[in-house]
Amino acid sequence: MHPKEPPRLPLAQLPTPVVELTNLARELNIPRILCKRDDLTGLEVSGNKVRKLEYLLADARAQGADTLVTNGGFQSNHCRATAAIGARLGMRVRLILRAPADGSQPENDGNLFLDRLFGAHITLHPVKEYNTDRNALVDRVMNEERAAGRKPYFFPVGASVPLGCWGYIRCFKELLDHFGGETKFDVFSAVSSSGTFAGLVLGKALFGAKNVRVVGIPVSDSVEFFQKDVRELIDATNDRFQLGLSEMDTPIELIDGYIGEGYAIPYPAAVETLKRVARSEGLILDPTYTSKAMHGFLETIRAGAVRSDALPLFIHTGGAFGLMARRDLFGK
């Protein structure tokens, strides 16, 4: 892969396939639309998070950890993947989850149902407490685990830390291996916790892929927020692993306008895109990440903002289990 790559614990089904979205391409009157099916990294670990966890779990094992501690929303794909991996490896899992914004008790459905099925130990916290006291909540859980004689290992939401960025550096290399070095393609992905997109940008730079364009579609915070957040993560990864990259090597291109009212709040156009893709391609998106990003991707194609000599490619980062918890969006 790359000489600076850290140790990795294989957990995902890789490489994931690249497929043609022929009906959507016909609908938009262009020759080809491609999709990298990272929703097929595995059933119980489906989605993009497991690529990052391969590196974090290798580090956790090297440190002798027996307990995994992480955080996220109550329908977090990342937390569900962590719970599944913990069960597979015989490790205890502690999940610090943000409760619904309306203060209700969430339904035991989707990713939350699977967290419990996999045996994770869960605490649910009101939004205000989770947002303002998250570090204290993590410290409390870590101290509880140590007091019980265990060796906890913490990583934040999305595993979006320098070590986790290698998951999508590896994904980028898979794309190069699939297409060869001469093919021009424009890669689009959702951006939320920054690690997936930062890894793709780093992969493009590390492998000298001048023919490839990497574009992020924010689905939670503003473009301004992510310009800063992604840059900080790229710089931290560059420094930690002494990659020798400059800011000019790692330009950040983001497309605005597809967040809606906020993170995990679906909006009609994205839900319609979710339905359209399901009915035209038999492809399942989710209302939090991939439907918003796919909507932005297809709108970009429609606007003629993909390079005319490049293949448009969407990275499907998963989320099918989260969709199951939002049946209310689709009537009866």
Secondary structure, DSSP 8 states (H G I E B T S, - for coil): --TT-------S--S--EEE-HHHHHHHT-S--EEEEGGGS-STT-SSHHHHHHHHHHHHHHTT--EEEEEEETT-HHHHHHHHHHHHHT-EEEEEEE--TT-----S-HHHHHHHHTT-EEEEE-HHHHHHSHHHHHHHHHHHHHHTT--EEE--GGG-SHHHHHHHHHHHHHHHHHH-TT--EEEEEEESSSHHHHHHHHHHHHTT-TTEEEEEEESSS-HHHHHHHHHHHHHHHHHHTT----GGGS---B--S--TTSTT---HHHHHHHHHHHHHH-----TTTHHHHHHHHHHHHHTT-S-TTSEEEEEE---HHHHHTTGGGG--
